[in-house]
Amino acid sequence: MLTVTEHRFDKNIESNYYIQWSGLNAKVNQRLTKRFTTISRGVCTIHSKII
């Protein structure tokens, strides 16, 4: 599992979040993370661990 504190939301790709961890970037489908996230001013904060 990985814990993501926050990452920037790319408005050009509304269906994906870009998550940065361990120096890497990964795409996560918005529908999989929606319930774990809150979006404010284009910044997405994930409060839960993602398996």
BELHU-V19481 format. One record per residue. N is the residue number from 0. RES is the residue in one letter. PHI is phi in whole degrees, -180 to 180 (* if undefined). BURIAL is b if it has 16 or more other ideal C-beta (glycine too) atoms within 10 Angstrom, else e. D_CENTER is the distance of its C-alpha to the mean C-alpha in Angstrom with 1 decimal. Layout:
((N/RES/PHI/BURIAL/D_CENTER) (N/RES/PHI/BURIAL/D_CENTER))
This chain:
((0/M/*/e/14.1) (1/L/-131/e/11.6) (2/T/-112/e/10.3) (3/V/-114/b/7.4) (4/T/-84/e/8.7) (5/E/-164/e/6.9) (6/H/-157/b/6.0) (7/R/-84/e/7.6) (8/F/-93/b/7.2) (9/D/-85/e/9.9) (10/K/-64/e/12.4) (11/N/-76/e/14.3) (12/I/-127/e/12.1) (13/E/-66/e/11.4) (14/S/-87/e/10.8) (15/N/-129/e/7.8) (16/Y/-106/b/4.4) (17/Y/-104/e/5.5) (18/I/-108/b/4.8) (19/Q/-110/e/8.2) (20/W/-152/e/10.4) (21/S/52/e/14.2) (22/G/76/e/14.5) (23/L/-116/e/12.8) (24/N/-114/e/10.1) (25/A/-142/e/8.9) (26/K/-88/e/8.0) (27/V/-126/b/6.6) (28/N/-63/e/8.6) (29/Q/-57/b/7.7) (30/R/-68/e/10.8) (31/L/-80/e/9.8) (32/T/-112/b/7.0) (33/K/-54/e/8.8) (34/R/-72/e/11.1) (35/F/-100/e/8.9) (36/T/-122/b/7.3) (37/T/-133/e/9.4) (38/I/-115/e/9.5) (39/S/-144/e/12.3) (40/R/54/e/13.9) (41/G/78/e/11.1) (42/V/-111/e/9.0) (43/C/-106/b/5.9) (44/T/-115/e/6.7) (45/I/-101/b/6.0) (46/H/-97/e/9.7) (47/S/-121/e/10.3) (48/K/-76/e/10.8) (49/I/-114/e/9.8) (50/I/-83/e/13.0))
